[in-house]
Amino acid sequence: MKFNPHFLGIFTDIYGSYDAMDIPKALLVALVGFLTVVSMLAVIALFIKLISFIFSSIEKKSASKVETLISPVENQKPRAESTGSALPETESQGELELIGVDEPTAAILMALVSYRTDIPLNRLIFRSIRLVEDE
């Protein structure tokens, strides 16, 4: 099986002639092309892993800052349970003002405080939650 020599323009430097390729030369060209594609995919995969590692390290640093803001709650002694009547599970106390914080983030913070202090969420009173900017 012979290939048309007009398609060999880029291979003339490799083979040194405009002769038609035979099967071994065609297999060699196919192998070189396959190895080129696989090596480029490996480089792209390594690049993605590097970017992922960089962003995860940045995320861990920001998570450690959040943990230092929450850790003082851990050192406090839990309050004694009040002897008053319990509120229903669906009722809460007070109003909450959110300053620069969206509702899902505020909900997570309130749940963390409730979990760390072992006080039911409907017994806690949050007056406001404000976003503190890093300097």
C-alpha positions in Angstrom: 0.0 0.0 0.0 1.5 3.3 -1.1 0.6 6.8 -0.1 0.5 9.9 -2.4 3.8 11.8 -2.2 1.9 15.2 -2.1 1.0 14.5 1.5 4.6 14.0 2.5 5.6 17.7 2.5 6.3 17.8 6.3 8.1 14.5 6.2 10.7 15.2 3.5 13.1 16.5 6.2 12.7 13.3 8.1 12.9 10.9 5.2 15.0 13.0 2.8 12.9 12.2 -0.3 9.5 12.6 -1.9 9.1 8.9 -2.2 5.8 7.3 -1.2 5.7 5.9 2.3 5.6 2.2 2.7 4.0 0.4 5.6 6.9 0.5 8.1 7.4 4.3 7.5 3.7 4.9 7.9 3.6 2.9 11.2 6.6 4.9 12.4 4.8 8.2 11.6 1.6 7.0 13.3 3.7 5.9 16.4 5.4 9.3 16.6 2.0 11.1 16.3 0.5 8.8 19.0 3.3 9.4 21.4 3.1 13.2 20.7 -0.6 13.3 21.6 -0.2 11.1 24.7 2.8 13.2 26.0 0.8 16.5 25.4 -2.2 15.0 27.4 0.2 14.1 30.2 1.6 17.6 30.3 -1.9 19.0 30.4 -2.9 16.6 33.2 0.2 17.7 35.2 -0.7 21.3 34.7 -4.2 20.7 36.0 -2.8 18.9 39.0 -0.5 21.8 39.7 -3.3 24.4 39.5 -5.4 22.2 41.8 -2.6 22.0 44.3 -2.1 25.7 44.3 -5.8 26.5 44.8 -6.2 23.8 47.6 -3.3 25.3 49.5 -4.8 28.8 49.2 -8.1 27.3 50.4 -6.4 25.6 53.4 -4.8 28.9 54.4 -8.1 30.8 54.3 -9.8 27.9 56.2 -7.2 28.2 58.9 -8.0 31.9 59.3 -11.7 31.0 59.7 -10.8 28.3 62.2 -8.9 30.9 64.3 -11.9 33.1 64.3 -14.1 30.3 65.5 -11.7 28.7 68.0 -12.4 31.1 70.9 -15.9 29.7 71.2 -14.3 26.3 71.8 -12.5 27.6 74.9 -15.6 28.9 76.6 -17.5 26.8 79.0 -21.0 25.8 77.7 -23.8 27.7 79.4 -26.1 25.8 81.8 -29.4 24.9 80.3 -32.2 27.3 81.3 -35.0 26.0 83.4 -37.6 27.9 81.4 -40.0 26.3 78.9 -38.5 25.0 75.7 -39.3 26.7 72.4 -40.8 24.5 69.6 -38.3 23.3 67.1 -39.6 25.6 64.4 -39.6 28.8 66.4 -36.6 31.0 67.1 -35.9 34.1 69.1 -35.1 37.6 67.9 -34.2 39.2 64.5 -31.0 38.8 62.6 -29.2 41.5 60.6 -26.8 40.3 57.9 -24.1 42.7 57.0 -22.1 41.7 53.9 -23.0 38.0 54.4 -25.3 35.8 52.4 -28.0 33.7 54.1 -26.3 30.2 53.5 -23.0 31.4 55.0 -24.9 32.9 58.0 -26.8 29.6 58.4 -23.5 27.7 58.5 -22.0 30.0 61.1 -25.1 29.8 63.3 -25.0 26.0 63.0 -21.3 25.9 64.0 -21.9 28.0 67.0 -24.8 25.8 68.1 -22.8 22.7 67.6 -19.7 23.9 69.4 -21.6 25.2 72.4 -24.1 22.3 72.6 -27.0 24.8 72.8 -30.0 24.2 70.5 -30.1 26.6 67.6 -33.6 27.8 68.5 -32.3 28.8 72.0 -29.5 31.1 70.6 -30.1 34.7 69.9 -28.1 36.2 67.0 -28.4 40.0 66.7 -26.2 40.4 63.6 -23.6 38.7 61.5 -21.0 40.9 59.8 -18.3 40.1 57.3 -14.8 41.0 58.6 -12.5 42.0 55.7 -8.9 40.7 55.8 -6.2 43.4 55.9 
